Amino acid sequence: MEKQLHLNLLASRPPVPGGLQSGSKMRMGPGRKRDFSPLSWSQYFETMEDVEVDNDNGKDTFRIYSSGQHGPVLLLLHGGGHSALSWAVFTEVIYSRINCRVVAMDLRAHGDTKVKNSDDLSAETMAKDIGKVVEALYGENPPPIMMIGHSMGGAIAVHTAAANHVPSLLGLCVIDVVEGTAMDALNSMQNFLRSRPKTFKSVENAIEWSVKSGQIRNIESARVSMGGQVKKCEEPLNSPGVSKSIGEVIIEEEEEEEEEEGESNHKRKKEDDQEVKKESLYTWQIDLSKTEKYWEGWFSGLSALFLSCPVPKLLLLAGVDRLDKDLTIGQMQGKFQMQVLPQCGHAVHEDAPEKVADALASFMVRHKFTELKEGFLC
């Protein structure tokens, strides 16, 4: 079970041993207080826009964040439950290394994208979404595009490439998703999703949980990324069905510790607790447990599809144990380039944005897709 959870490929990597599980209490040691306040997208991307595309019932609107005006486009696709903001820190880093344009999009039912049918998360529909957005952005003559996807987004990138929805595709980069381990992990996904807190008292609290649980190991990335993963609850705090937030658990823990330190501190914590109850709770932007019927379609046959894509391919993994038989043979035959980035969680591009940017920059320069910016060496 531990290995299956360790390899889960739909949401972020489950909590590391000793990390915070749902219902646990967590505390900060003396003098170790860190800043968990949210960071704005505008610190990492140049522009944000909503792109309209046609569907059978009207219009769908996809949220896009972008940087740059020249060079090949890096089209970034996030993992399940995440949003385009998970690429924020990576975008800043890669944009400083190579000549490129960056486009990160919120996939359907994620982030600030609004679609008529948010329940349809089939690989086919999501792949078509990518093609429609590219066409809406660039018309019939899109620039060269390098598609990069993490986890679920990596699977959708492969389906999109295989269906030729992006005719100007230069190359394909898939981050920490392999068919064999993904299929194995599906059996334990619901248990993992149930283990997470249902609510948070604030975005700051969600950021704190993501870092302390090991979901995102880079605090800067968590501060910009988690805002795209959670939303305000529609139900009030005491409504049936809304569980106690992880934030309340933190405050209760602190109250217990303060009892021995004096009445004034205890009273202050009680006042803080009352303030929390006035706030709106936050919950997950998307209920991933309800997408289970699509999981197999995302990952089944993925290795063969990946190997069949005729463009140059890069596979970035958090551990070599993720390779399945087909990819092992393909890698030995030189059908794609692979790099393992150790000491990363599943959210590789968030945990180690510099390492991922270096690997991608080296790959793109080697294939003459672009050039390094002045001052950088592969």
MORADA-V744936 format. One line per field, one symbol per residue. ss: DSSP state (a for helix, b for strand, c for the rest). phi: phi as a letter, one per 20 degrees, with the letter a starting at -180 (. if undefined). burial: b if it has 16 or more other C-alpha atoms within 10 Angstrom, else e. Layout:
ss=???
phi=???
burial=???
This chain:
ss=caaaaaccccccccccccccccccccccccccccccccccaaacccbbbbbbbbbccbbbbbbbbbbcccccbbbbbccccccaaaaaaaaaaaaaabccbbbbbccccccccbccccccccaaaaaaaaaaaaaaaaccccccbbbbbbcaaaaaaaaaaaccccccbbbbbbbcccaaaaaaaaaaaaaaaaacccbbccaaaaaaaaaaccccccaaaaaaaaaacbbbcccccccccccccaaaaaaaaaaaaaaaacaaaaaaaaaaaaaaaacccbbbcccaaaaaaaaaaaaccaaaaaaacccbbbbbbccaaaccaaaaaaaaccccbbbbcccccccaaaacaaaaaaaaaaaaaacccccbcccccc
phi=.gfffgdgcddfgfgfgneedgnfdcbdffmdfdedffdegffcdeccbddecfcfdqcdcdfcdbbnccnfeeeddeefnebgffegfgggfffedcfaddcdcffgmdldfccfdfeedfgfffffgffffffffcmecffgcdeccdlgffffffffffelfcfefeaccddlbcggfffffffdffffffffgebcfafgfffgffffenfcedfffffdfffeecbffeefgefgndffffffffffffffffgedpfffffffffffffgfeefedcffceffeegfegfffdfmffffgffffegccddceaffffeffffffffemfbecbddfmdefegfefcfffffffffffffgemfacffgodcf
burial=eeebbbbbbbbbbbbeeeebbbeebbeeeeeeeeebbbbebeebbeebebbbbeeeeeebbbbbbbbbeebbbbbbbbbbbbbbbbbbbbbbbbbbbbbbbbbbbbbbbbbbbbbeeeebbbbeebbbbbbbbbbeeeeeebbbbbbbbbbbbbbbbbbbbbbebbbebbbbbbbbbbbbbbbbbbebbeebbeebbbbbbbbbbbbbbbbbbbbbbbbbbbbbbbbbbbbbbeeebeeeeeebbbbbbbbbebbeebeeeeeebbeebeeebeebeeebbbbbbbebeeeeeebbebbbebbebbbebebbbbbbbbbeebbbeebeebbeeebbebebbeebbbbbbbbbbbbbbbbbbbbbeeeebbbbeeeeee
